[in-house]
Amino acid sequence: MGDTARDTSRGTAHEGTRKTANGGAEDTVVGGAREPGPEVGAAPARPAAPRPAPPTGFTAALRELRGVRKSARGVSLYSRWVNRPLGRPAAAAALVMGLRPNHVTLISAALTYTGIAVIALVPPSPGTGIAVAALLVLGFALDSADGQLARLRREASPAGEWLDHMVDCAKVVALHAAVLVSLYRFHDLPAESWLLVPLVFQTAAVVIFCGGLLTDKLLSAARAAAPSTGADGAADRETPPPWWRALALLPADYGVLCWSFLLLAQAPWFRVGYALLAAANLLFAAAFLALWYRRVVAVTAPRR
């Protein structure tokens, strides 16, 4: 999964996305009825400020990405200080090579799914563990790079966001399914109940991934529909979360799970580490569900 704060959502990678190809105002369809454009004789609308041109060259692109201040809310230390920085040079290189964000998403998927296939099909060994960890870590870095590339190219699309989320969703399900296959085929398990651990981990990971996406969509829709108040600007200014919260989120970070496969050849150590991460994710899923529900109720409850 990408960052906990939806680092992979490319539909909002660049604020001010144009509604039409030439940036002009276009009639919109709301509820099946077409809203009229500006009335004849009305004062002409102020033209939108032109967006800056994409940077040219690797150094300029990397400099721009380093200057972007992204939200740190709900993001662990690994995603903030390791994965996002790893994605910056990849995004800058992709820009220079003329790649599109969807190309980077597909390369990320190819690396990730290759690593997942190795888990399920190849007997554990030190080389296998290194290969799996490297493929998953690189795939995760490119999962961050596609959104950064969209920002550099000044483009974002619902299709790109859809592709990004579909790749992530399949990754979350397939990874733990591959661990289940590996435990069954290659491990001398002390008890068959160990086969339940990947199922528990898979359930918690899917709940966190899908629940986070759904909550973001519902909160965004509710805030967009709410009447604007003078306090909106102050509410939008985010205060950085405390460092201990980002540290506490590490067990729920996909990047930490990627590195855990370095222990794949050490079967007892891998099983214990994987089980501890599964238990942590299960606890986080329960806590997140309660938190998300309170937030959705707070923004959707009728005001008196």
Secondary structure, DSSP 8 states (H G I E B T S, - for coil): ---TT-TT--TTSSTT--SSTTS-----EETTEE---S-TTS--------------SHHHHHHHHHT-----TT--HHIIIIIHHHHHHHHHHHHHHT--HHHHHHHHHHHHHHHHHHHHHS---HHHHHHHHHHHHHHHHHHHHHHHHHHHTT---HHHHHHHHHHHHHHHHHHHHHHHHHHHHH---S-GGGGHHHHHHHHHHHHHHHHHHHHHHHHHHHHHHS---TTHHHHHS-----HHHHHHTGGG-HHHHHHHGGGTTSHHHHHHHHHHHHHHHHHHHHHHHHHHHHHHHHHHS---
